[in-house]
Every structure is written in C-alpha cells, then in structure tokens.
C-alpha cells in the first residue's frame, strides 16, 4: 500500500485558510508529500503517528506542499496534518 490521502477538510480562521488532512501509510513508507492547495503556508502541525514509538522525524515546507519524513511504521499507520496559510 502506498501513502494515501484519506480525507481533506477546509476551514477559514480569520484571514487564513486552514486545511486538515489525514494520510494513511504502511510498512516501507517513509516520506509523505502533503499537497495542501494553499499558495503559501504560514504555520503547520503534524500529529503523532498512530503506531506508538514510530515518530515523525522532520518536515520541510516549499510553497503549498509539506514533505514529511517518518520512521518506517512496520504496520498500517496514519497521521493528521493541519496547515494554515493563504
């Protein structure tokens, strides 16, 4: 199974748009590329993964895309991403 976007929700927080997404992945998947649909991300948060002790290592933002590197979960796993921007 590859990395998959389970769902994506939009919200408006003041002058910023908020995007909340759930990504699923499994054994061997270590990179998640989250295309938010925003032009510019001003802040983001990534939840802990659903598999205990398999952490999110780091994330990089470029334009409206967040690239997240995670530890190999060795099982089915998911995480949530929230981003704010324009």
Secondary structure, 3 states (H helix, E strand, C coil): CCCEEEEEEEEEECCEEEEEEEEEECCCCCEEEEECCCCCEEEEEECCCCCCCCCEEEEEEECCEEEEEECCCCCCEEEEEEEEEC
